[in-house]
Amino acid sequence: FLLFAVRHVEMSSVPDKTEQPVPTLKSVGIAFALGFGAALVPATALERKLTRDNIIRALAVGSFLGITKLSEKAIRKYISDHPDLEKDVNVQWILKNRFGLSAAVGAASGLVIDSSLSTYSFANSYLLIRLLRIKFPALFAHPSIPVIIVCASSAQIFASISASPDNVIPYYKNFMYRISGMSQELFAKMRPIGVQELHTVFFGIFARSLKAYLPLQFLIFVLSFLKGEGFVSAKLQTLERLIKSSFYLACLVFFGISSLAIAHNNNVTSRKQLRALTWVPGLSVLFDRPTSRMENANYVGAVALDSIYRKFSNENGLFKSSPKIARLLSSTYIIILVGLLVQHFSASPKLAKLFAR
């Protein structure tokens, strides 16, 4: 299919003035480069080093964007070159759902390049929550829903970090350690924070949160400025986002380690008892901007679902004895989710404009 797509795009005749310009492999290469850079730069900045895994992951993301665009253009151009096919019901269905089908092909190519994505249950969880938000918007419309999700997720995440850290995605777990300024050993032997230490510990966490959010907010500032927003306006909005997001993260981590300290001081070790204490940090999302709360809930909710999945897979004999079956099911799940999400967003003018380039 990919060979056909490349050949067809390259050999397509020049369209007349009434048609949109036929995309070339140059535009596909630009899409690949954008995906590659968007995946590599933040990962390298967060880990502070360029790793082989990050390069492979970036190649997979770039391949997804490039091949998705190439496939969609090839489908549309092939059908336009054969007008007799347009009356066929099946062809009409393909044309209508070409964005989702192309994204499924792109997702499959990304999984071929980076097979570890098939075991990356965090991505699966994030896409699932995102799809639920799309299919059932009324369920997520109430302003209290993000708070409930973050509180429930906070209970699951901090209880897992304390009781069974192997069930938490390594990236997020190490991120929590770095923001808190504590190692895994200190988390396991948490001591109560004295009143005199409160301000010192909190401001240290807040400073590290600012440092963590700064590269992302700088990138958003540059993009906002390039889109035509005034320099002063873009700068003020970026500053507001940086402070509120950093304060939310600092409160989440500070109250999280405080809850764990109380639990350890009272010899609380069971998961249920830990969850009864560690849901409180989730209220920190109220300090963030209302427009960002649902996205934060989507993210931490995915981390919590991922930890539940990891616990299940670690204890389930089928997944341990048949890793290929687990990988196949996960890959199929990712391809279907990505296809459904992209097809839904195909109605967006921004996505349509992106594919038209």
C-alpha positions as CSV (number, residue, x, y, z in Angstrom):
1,F,0.0,0.0,0.0
2,L,2.8,2.4,0.9
3,L,4.7,1.7,-2.4
4,F,1.4,2.3,-4.3
5,A,0.8,5.6,-2.4
6,V,4.3,6.9,-3.1
7,R,4.2,5.9,-6.7
8,H,0.7,7.4,-7.2
9,V,1.5,10.7,-5.6
10,E,4.8,11.1,-7.5
11,M,3.3,10.2,-10.9
12,S,0.0,12.1,-10.6
13,S,-0.6,14.5,-13.4
14,V,-0.6,18.2,-12.7
15,P,-4.2,19.1,-11.7
16,D,-6.3,21.8,-13.5
17,K,-7.0,25.1,-11.8
18,T,-10.3,23.9,-10.3
19,E,-8.5,21.3,-8.2
20,Q,-6.4,21.6,-5.1
21,P,-2.6,21.3,-5.7
22,V,-1.4,17.8,-5.6
23,P,0.9,17.3,-2.6
24,T,4.4,16.1,-3.2
25,L,6.7,14.0,-1.0
26,K,8.2,17.3,0.1
27,S,5.0,18.1,2.1
28,V,5.0,14.6,3.5
29,G,8.6,15.1,4.5
30,I,7.6,18.3,6.3
31,A,4.9,16.5,8.2
32,F,7.5,13.8,9.1
33,A,10.0,16.5,10.3
34,L,7.3,18.2,12.4
35,G,6.4,15.0,14.1
36,F,10.0,14.0,14.6
37,G,10.9,17.3,16.2
38,A,7.7,17.6,18.3
39,A,8.5,14.2,19.8
40,L,12.3,14.5,20.2
41,V,12.8,18.0,21.5
42,P,10.5,17.8,24.6
43,A,11.7,14.3,25.5
44,T,15.3,15.4,25.2
45,A,14.7,18.5,27.2
46,L,12.9,16.6,30.1
47,E,15.5,13.9,30.3
48,R,18.4,16.3,29.6
49,K,20.1,14.0,27.2
50,L,19.6,12.5,23.7
51,T,18.9,8.8,23.9
52,R,18.4,6.1,21.3
53,D,14.9,5.3,22.7
54,N,13.9,8.9,22.2
55,I,15.2,9.0,18.6
56,I,13.3,5.8,17.7
57,R,10.2,7.2,19.4
58,A,10.5,10.4,17.4
59,L,11.0,8.4,14.2
60,A,7.8,6.5,14.9
61,V,5.8,9.8,15.6
62,G,7.2,11.4,12.4
63,S,6.4,8.3,10.4
64,F,2.8,8.4,11.8
65,L,2.3,12.0,10.6
66,G,4.0,11.6,7.3
67,I,2.4,8.3,6.3
68,T,-1.0,9.5,7.5
69,K,-0.8,12.5,5.2
70,L,0.6,10.5,2.3
71,S,-2.1,7.9,2.6
72,E,-5.0,10.4,2.8
73,K,-3.7,12.2,-0.3
74,A,-3.2,9.0,-2.2
75,I,-6.8,7.8,-1.4
76,R,-8.3,11.2,-2.4
77,K,-6.3,11.5,-5.6
78,Y,-6.9,8.0,-6.7
79,I,-10.6,8.3,-6.4
80,S,-10.6,11.7,-8.1
81,D,-8.7,10.2,-11.0
82,H,-11.4,7.5,-11.3
83,P,-14.7,9.3,-11.2
84,D,-16.6,6.1,-12.1
85,L,-15.7,4.7,-8.7
86,E,-17.4,7.6,-6.8
87,K,-20.9,6.1,-7.2
88,D,-19.8,2.9,-5.4
89,V,-21.1,2.7,-1.8
90,N,-17.9,1.2,-0.5
91,V,-15.8,3.8,-2.2
92,Q,-18.0,6.6,-0.8
93,W,-17.5,5.1,2.7
94,I,-13.7,5.0,2.2
95,L,-13.7,8.6,1.0
96,K,-15.8,9.7,3.9
97,N,-13.5,7.9,6.4
98,R,-10.2,8.4,4.7
99,F,-8.7,10.4,7.6
100,G,-9.3,7.7,10.1
101,L,-8.2,4.9,7.7
102,S,-5.0,6.9,6.8
103,A,-4.3,7.5,10.5
104,A,-4.7,3.7,11.2
105,V,-2.1,3.1,8.5
106,G,0.2,5.7,10.0
107,A,-0.2,4.3,13.4
108,A,0.7,0.8,12.1
109,S,3.9,2.2,10.6
110,G,4.8,3.9,13.9
111,L,4.3,0.6,15.7
112,V,6.6,-1.1,13.2
113,I,9.4,1.4,13.8
114,D,8.9,1.5,17.6
115,S,7.4,-1.8,18.7
116,S,7.7,-0.7,22.4
117,L,4.7,1.6,21.7
118,S,2.5,-1.5,21.7
119,T,3.4,-2.0,25.4
120,Y,3.1,1.7,26.2
121,S,-0.1,1.4,28.1
122,F,0.0,5.0,29.2
123,A,-0.7,6.1,25.6
124,N,-3.5,3.6,25.3
125,S,-5.1,5.0,28.5
126,Y,-4.7,8.6,27.4
127,L,-6.3,7.9,24.0
128,L,-9.1,5.9,25.7
129,I,-10.0,8.8,28.0
130,R,-9.8,11.2,25.1
131,L,-12.1,9.1,23.0
132,L,-14.6,8.9,25.9
133,R,-14.6,12.7,26.2
134,I,-15.4,12.9,22.5
135,K,-18.2,10.3,22.4
136,F,-19.8,11.3,25.7
137,P,-19.2,15.1,26.1
138,A,-22.2,15.5,28.4
139,L,-20.5,13.3,31.0
140,F,-17.5,15.5,31.1
141,A,-19.3,18.9,30.8
142,H,-19.7,19.6,34.6
143,P,-16.9,21.6,36.1
144,S,-16.6,19.2,39.0
145,I,-15.7,16.2,36.8
146,P,-12.0,17.1,36.3
147,V,-11.6,17.6,40.1
148,I,-13.2,14.2,40.7
149,I,-10.9,12.5,38.1
150,V,-7.8,14.1,39.5
151,C,-8.6,13.3,43.1
152,A,-9.3,9.6,42.2
153,S,-6.2,9.5,40.0
154,S,-4.1,11.1,42.8
155,A,-5.2,8.4,45.2
156,Q,-4.2,5.6,42.8
157,I,-0.9,7.2,41.7
158,F,0.5,8.1,45.2
159,A,-0.6,4.9,46.7
160,S,1.1,3.0,43.9
161,I,4.3,5.0,44.2
162,S,4.4,4.2,47.9
163,A,3.3,0.6,48.0
164,S,4.4,-0.8,44.5
165,P,6.4,1.7,42.5
166,D,7.0,-0.8,39.7
167,N,3.3,-0.4,38.8
168,V,3.8,3.3,37.9
169,I,5.1,4.4,34.5
170,P,8.8,5.0,35.0
171,Y,8.8,8.5,33.3
172,Y,6.0,9.8,35.6
173,K,7.5,8.2,38.7
174,N,10.9,9.7,38.1
175,F,9.3,13.0,37.3
176,M,7.6,12.9,40.7
177,Y,10.9,12.1,42.4
178,R,12.6,14.9,40.6
179,I,10.0,17.5,41.4
180,S,9.7,16.5,45.0
181,G,13.5,16.5,45.4
182,M,13.4,13.0,46.9
183,S,14.6,9.6,45.8
184,Q,12.6,6.4,45.7
185,E,14.2,5.4,49.0
186,L,13.0,8.6,50.7
187,F,9.5,8.0,49.3
188,A,9.6,4.6,50.8
189,K,10.7,5.9,54.2
190,M,8.7,9.1,54.3
191,R,8.9,11.1,57.5
192,P,6.6,13.9,58.6
193,I,7.4,17.4,57.4
194,G,7.9,19.7,60.3
195,V,6.2,23.1,60.5
196,Q,9.5,24.9,60.2
197,E,10.2,23.0,57.0
198,L,6.9,23.6,55.2
199,H,7.8,26.8,53.4
200,T,11.3,25.5,52.5
201,V,10.0,22.2,51.1
202,F,7.1,23.9,49.2
203,F,9.2,26.6,47.6
204,G,11.8,24.1,46.5
205,I,9.1,22.0,44.8
206,F,7.6,25.2,43.3
207,A,11.0,26.2,41.8
208,R,11.5,22.8,40.3
209,S,7.9,22.9,38.9
210,L,8.7,26.2,37.2
211,K,11.8,24.8,35.7
212,A,9.9,21.8,34.4
213,Y,7.1,23.8,32.8
214,L,9.4,26.6,31.4
215,P,10.5,24.8,28.1
216,L,6.9,23.9,27.2
217,Q,5.5,27.4,28.0
218,F,8.3,29.0,26.0
219,L,7.4,26.9,23.0
220,I,3.7,27.9,23.4
221,F,4.8,31.5,23.6
222,V,6.7,31.3,20.4
223,L,3.8,29.6,18.6
224,S,1.3,32.2,19.9
225,F,3.6,35.0,18.7
226,L,4.0,33.4,15.3
227,K,0.2,33.0,15.0
228,G,-0.1,36.8,15.2
229,E,-0.8,37.5,18.8
230,G,0.9,40.6,20.1
231,F,4.2,40.2,21.9
232,V,3.0,41.7,25.2
233,S,-0.3,39.8,25.1
234,A,1.5,36.5,24.3
235,K,4.0,37.1,27.1
236,L,1.4,37.9,29.7
237,Q,-0.7,34.8,28.8
238,T,2.4,32.6,28.9
239,L,3.4,34.0,32.3
240,E,-0.1,33.3,33.7
241,R,0.0,29.8,32.4
242,L,3.5,29.2,33.7
243,I,2.7,30.4,37.2
244,K,-0.7,28.7,37.6
245,S,0.4,25.4,36.1
246,S,3.6,25.4,38.2
247,F,1.6,26.2,41.3
248,Y,-0.9,23.3,40.6
249,L,2.0,20.8,40.1
250,A,3.8,22.1,43.2
251,C,0.6,21.7,45.3
252,L,-0.1,18.3,43.9
253,V,3.4,17.0,44.8
254,F,3.6,18.8,48.1
255,F,0.3,17.6,49.4
256,G,1.0,14.2,47.9
257,I,4.2,13.7,49.9
258,S,2.6,15.2,53.0
259,S,-0.2,12.6,52.8
260,L,2.3,9.9,52.4
261,A,4.2,11.2,55.4
262,I,1.1,11.1,57.5
263,A,0.4,7.6,56.3
264,H,3.9,6.4,57.1
265,N,3.9,8.1,60.5
266,N,0.7,6.2,61.4
267,N,2.0,2.9,60.0
268,V,-0.6,2.9,57.1
269,T,0.6,0.4,54.5
270,S,-2.5,-1.1,52.8
271,R,-3.5,0.3,49.5
272,K,-7.1,1.1,50.6
273,Q,-5.9,3.1,53.6
274,L,-3.3,4.9,51.4
275,R,-6.0,5.9,48.9
276,A,-8.1,7.2,51.7
277,L,-5.4,9.8,52.4
278,T,-3.9,10.5,49.0
279,W,-7.0,11.7,47.2
280,V,-6.6,15.1,48.8
281,P,-3.7,16.3,46.6
282,G,-6.1,16.1,43.6
283,L,-7.9,19.2,44.9
284,S,-4.8,21.1,43.7
285,V,-6.3,21.1,40.2
286,L,-8.5,23.9,41.4
287,F,-5.5,26.2,41.4
288,D,-5.0,25.7,37.7
289,R,-6.8,27.5,35.0
290,P,-10.4,26.2,34.4
291,T,-9.6,25.7,30.7
292,S,-6.6,23.4,31.6
293,R,-8.3,21.3,34.2
294,M,-9.8,18.7,31.9
295,E,-6.5,18.2,30.1
296,N,-4.7,17.7,33.4
297,A,-7.5,15.3,34.4
298,N,-7.0,13.4,31.1
299,Y,-3.2,13.2,31.7
300,V,-3.2,12.1,35.4
301,G,-6.2,9.8,34.7
302,A,-4.2,8.1,32.0
303,V,-1.3,7.6,34.5
304,A,-3.7,6.1,37.1
305,L,-5.3,3.8,34.5
306,D,-1.8,2.8,33.4
307,S,-0.8,1.8,36.9
308,I,-4.0,-0.3,37.2
309,Y,-3.2,-2.0,33.9
310,R,0.4,-2.7,35.0
311,K,-0.8,-4.2,38.2
312,F,-3.2,-6.4,36.3
313,S,-0.6,-7.5,33.7
314,N,2.0,-8.2,36.3
315,E,-0.4,-10.5,38.1
316,N,-2.1,-12.1,35.1
317,G,-0.6,-15.3,33.9
318,L,-1.8,-15.0,30.3
319,F,0.1,-11.7,29.7
320,K,3.3,-13.2,31.2
321,S,3.2,-16.5,29.3
322,S,2.0,-15.0,26.0
323,P,3.6,-11.5,25.5
324,K,3.1,-11.7,21.7
325,I,-0.7,-12.0,22.2
326,A,-0.7,-9.1,24.6
327,R,1.4,-7.0,22.1
328,L,-0.9,-7.9,19.3
329,L,-4.0,-6.9,21.2
330,S,-2.4,-3.7,22.4
331,S,-1.3,-2.8,18.8
332,T,-4.8,-3.5,17.4
333,Y,-6.3,-1.3,20.2
334,I,-3.9,1.6,19.4
335,I,-4.6,1.5,15.7
336,I,-8.4,1.5,16.2
337,L,-8.3,4.3,18.8
338,V,-6.0,6.5,16.7
339,G,-8.2,6.0,13.6
340,L,-11.4,6.9,15.5
341,L,-9.8,10.0,17.1
342,V,-8.4,11.3,13.8
343,Q,-11.6,10.6,12.0
344,H,-13.5,12.6,14.6
345,F,-11.2,15.5,14.4
346,S,-11.3,15.5,10.6
347,A,-14.3,17.8,10.9
348,S,-11.9,20.4,12.5
349,P,-11.0,23.2,10.1
350,K,-7.4,23.1,11.5
351,L,-7.0,19.5,10.7
352,A,-8.5,19.9,7.2
353,K,-6.1,22.8,6.6
354,L,-3.2,20.7,7.7
355,F,-4.1,17.9,5.3
356,A,-4.7,20.3,2.5
357,R,-1.1,21.6,2.6
